Amino acid sequence: MPTDLPDPDALRSPLLVRFFTRVMARHMASGFHAVRLMRPGVPTLPHDRPVIVYCNHPSWWDPAFLILLASRAFPERRGFGPMDAAALARYRFMARIGLFPVEPDTAAGAVAFMKVGQALLSRPDAMLWVTAEGRFSDPRSRPVRLRGGIAHLACRLERVTLLPLALEYPFWEERTPEALARFGTPLLKEPGSDLTPGRLQEMLEERLEAAMDDLAVAARSRDPDRFATLLGGRVGVGGVYDLWRRGRAWAQGQRFDPAHGSAAAGAAGRKEPTS
């Protein structure tokens, strides 16, 4: 690691990563009806190379979702991610879970991202998670446009897997939304590749857009069977309405189901493996 930059690998605490992952899981369980990963689930990746997971950026919830996905989908890998330097200065403990500072929209920030990213990804078990659009954007906006840092970083690496990840947060049958994800088709950069950063970026954008299109179709179907449920969250409307429904179920000798949509509720209650 360059001596003028922090070493995220040295600062990262596996104990704090596990603790913070549990905190984020509780937050997502309270904020969503369910957290779901679209089938076929987690792709099988080569073990002899690092991975860059790059995703769209539809919501404030994205970092929490990425932390949860990292723990559930790739527990054997060491996860890292860039964070706005000013924000990380306010929440310094986040440097202990693998986040490192970058100054957005500056030459110094771009240089730091390249140097730190290249050093971290020298390890085959490293995984870098990046909201590659660099700004909040609607998940249905087309064409998908990414910032160029990931493509430039990948071109500096001898071998790396680039894995697209689509995210969105639609409302289905409950008063809380669904958190949905879909991994796209991995791109394996091999030694001796003659890809230019420009051409590689085009390929990355195409694969992410394809994953986002697939996820959009599944989201519109409102079919929970198209997903594996990683985390069950909140169901029901609450308040007087649920009190009345509970009383009616009791009067009819039935078990009270707080879910507004029974099919979705059944899927939310099932925890399924992701690989």
Buried (B, 14 or more C-beta within 10 A) or exposed (E): BEEEBBBBBEBBBEEBBEEBBEEBBEBBBEBBBBBBBBEEBBEEBEEEBBBBBBBBBBBEBBBBBBBBBBBBBBEEBBBBBBBBBEEBEEEEEBBBBBBBBBBBEEEEBBBBBBBBBBBBBEEBEBBBBBBBBBEEBEBEEEEBBBBBBBBBBBBEBEBBBBBBBBBBBBEBBBEBBBBBBBBBEBBEBEEEBEBEBEEBBBBBBBBBBBBBBBBBEBBEEBEBEBBBBBBBBBBBEEEEEBEEBBEEBEEEEEEEBBBBBEBBBBBBEEEEEBE
